[in-house]
Amino acid sequence: MAGMLYLCATPIGNLGDMTSRVIKTLNEVDLIAAEDTRNSMKLLSAFDIHTPMTSYHEYNKVEKADQLIAKMQAGMNIALITDAGTPAISDPGEVLVAKCQQAGIPVTSLPGPAACITALTLSGLSTRRFCFEAFLPAEKKERKEILEELQKESRTIILYEAPHHLVKTLTELSENLGDRRITLCRELTKKFETILPTTISRALKKYETEEPRGEYVLVIEGKSREEKLKEQTKVWENMSIEEHMAFYENSGMDNKAAMKQVAKDRGLGKRDVYEYLHKK
């Protein structure tokens, strides 16, 4: 019988967050695939776990995934851990999970810490709808495209950032999103955990004179419905009613639906729009 892949969440700072189920699983599997075996050795030693380890990281994720799958097909049970948090979230583990599914190898997740969710719950911002972008890409064109997409995002936005890039990222957020509410979370679950609810402009001012320290999670307010409505108004406020109708019909609406939306936009009755168009 084929083995199984266990996604084991590990602490993001506080060792007390290691679950008993993860400890038991790491002791029982045949092999642990770790992002950084030197870093993970400290974790395993703290819990007296002596299961053999192998490296699985960004630079060997495709080739090594095939090797691990072959081992599971031969009957081995393997646990995947990342340096901190839940594997496969902004992590090369997503490749291994996808390949396991393609190969018919069962995968299960042992839930636990995740910096993005921990920060979201501490942010004081809306938690009902959110999007997770992890680290913004380093490549300029792709970074610009994502920042432009985020300008329209109405959900709460979660980003990761390293201390030496924080000021640059805050500057770009200010230029692209304006002065929104933001909560900066650093050193989550650790001794010097800091949660700072503020605005992008105030955060930028703070860190232009104060050196950022520790890893950050940025939780940013999404664009409000009021802002979106104002932008939609700007699109059609200089249009004639005919152009306004064409705007919606060209976007895929039928004539009846377009007329209803035009009337709503302009604060008119649907019959008023109908009569205007048929008098022309």
Residue pairs with C-beta under 8 A, 6 or more apart in sequence:
1 75
2 72
2 73
2 75
2 104
2 105
2 106
3 30
3 71
3 72
3 73
3 74
3 75
3 76
3 77
3 78
3 105
4 72
4 77
4 78
4 105
4 106
4 107
4 108
5 68
5 72
5 78
5 79
5 80
5 96
5 97
5 100
5 105
5 106
5 107
5 108
6 25
6 29
6 77
6 78
6 79
6 80
6 107
6 108
6 109
6 110
7 79
7 80
7 86
7 87
7 88
7 93
7 97
7 107
7 108
7 109
7 110
8 22
8 25
8 26
8 79
8 80
8 81
8 87
8 110
8 112
9 19
9 22
9 85
9 86
9 87
9 109
9 110
9 111
9 112
9 113
9 114
10 18
10 22
10 40
10 43
10 81
10 82
10 83
10 84
10 85
10 112
10 113
11 17
11 18
11 43
11 84
11 112
11 113
11 189
12 84
12 85
12 113
12 114
12 115
12 118
12 188
12 189
13 84
13 187
13 188
13 189
13 190
13 193
14 189
14 190
15 43
15 46
17 112
17 113
17 189
18 43
18 47
18 112
19 110
19 112
21 110
22 110
22 112
23 47
23 49
25 79
25 110
26 32
26 44
26 47
26 49
26 51
26 79
26 81
27 49
27 51
28 77
29 51
29 77
29 78
29 79
30 51
30 52
30 71
30 76
30 77
30 78
31 51
31 52
31 53
31 54
31 68
31 71
31 76
31 77
31 78
31 79
32 40
32 44
32 51
32 52
32 53
32 54
32 78
32 79
32 80
32 81
33 53
33 54
33 55
33 56
33 64
33 68
33 78
33 79
33 80
33 81
33 96
34 40
34 53
34 54
34 55
34 56
34 80
34 81
34 82
35 55
35 56
35 57
35 81
35 82
35 83
35 91
35 92
36 55
36 57
36 83
37 53
37 54
37 55
39 83
40 53
40 81
40 83
41 53
43 81
44 50
44 51
44 53
51 79
54 64
54 68
55 64
56 64
56 65
56 68
56 80
56 92
56 93
56 96
57 92
58 92
61 92
61 95
61 96
62 95
65 95
65 96
65 99
66 99
68 78
68 96
69 96
69 99
69 100
69 103
69 105
71 78
72 78
72 100
72 103
72 105
73 103
73 105
80 87
80 88
80 93
80 96
81 87
82 91
82 93
84 113
84 115
85 91
85 112
85 113
85 114
85 115
86 109
86 111
86 112
86 113
86 114
87 93
88 94
88 96
88 97
89 114
89 116
89 132
89 134
90 116
90 132
90 134
90 135
90 160
97 107
100 106
100 107
101 107
113 189
115 160
115 185
115 188
115 215
115 217
116 132
116 134
116 158
116 160
116 217
118 185
118 188
118 189
118 217
119 158
119 183
119 185
119 188
119 217
119 219
120 127
120 130
120 156
120 158
120 219
121 127
122 183
122 185
122 188
122 195
123 156
123 183
123 185
123 195
123 197
123 219
124 183
124 197
125 156
125 181
125 183
125 219
125 220
125 221
126 155
126 156
126 221
126 222
127 156
129 154
129 155
129 156
129 222
130 155
130 156
130 157
130 158
131 153
131 155
131 156
131 157
131 158
132 158
133 146
133 150
133 157
133 158
133 159
134 159
134 160
135 159
135 160
135 161
135 162
136 143
136 146
136 147
136 159
136 161
136 169
136 172
137 143
137 146
143 172
147 172
147 173
147 176
148 176
150 157
150 176
150 177
151 176
151 177
151 223
152 223
152 228
153 222
153 223
154 222
154 223
154 224
154 225
154 228
155 222
156 219
156 220
156 221
156 222
157 218
157 219
157 220
157 221
157 222
158 217
158 218
158 219
158 220
159 169
159 217
159 218
159 220
160 215
160 216
160 217
160 218
161 169
161 215
161 216
161 217
161 218
162 215
162 216
163 211
163 212
163 213
163 214
163 215
163 216
164 212
166 207
166 212
166 216
167 204
167 207
167 208
167 212
169 218
170 200
170 203
170 204
170 207
171 204
173 180
173 182
173 200
173 218
173 220
174 200
174 201
174 204
177 200
177 220
177 223
178 200
179 199
179 200
179 201
180 199
180 200
180 220
180 221
181 197
181 198
181 199
181 220
181 221
182 197
182 198
182 199
182 200
182 203
182 218
182 219
182 220
182 221
183 195
183 196
183 197
183 198
183 218
183 219
184 194
184 195
184 196
184 198
184 203
184 216
184 217
184 218
184 219
185 193
185 194
185 195
185 196
185 216
185 217
185 218
185 219
186 192
186 193
186 194
186 196
186 212
186 213
186 214
186 215
186 216
186 217
187 193
187 194
187 214
187 215
188 217
190 214
192 214
194 214
196 203
198 206
200 220
232 265
233 265
235 247
236 243
236 244
236 247
236 265
239 247
241 262
241 266
241 273
241 276
241 277
242 277
242 280
244 262
244 265
244 266
245 255
245 258
245 259
245 262
245 273
245 277
248 257
248 258
248 261
248 262
249 255
249 258
253 261
259 270
259 273
259 274
259 277
260 270
262 268
262 273
263 269
263 270
263 272
263 273
266 273
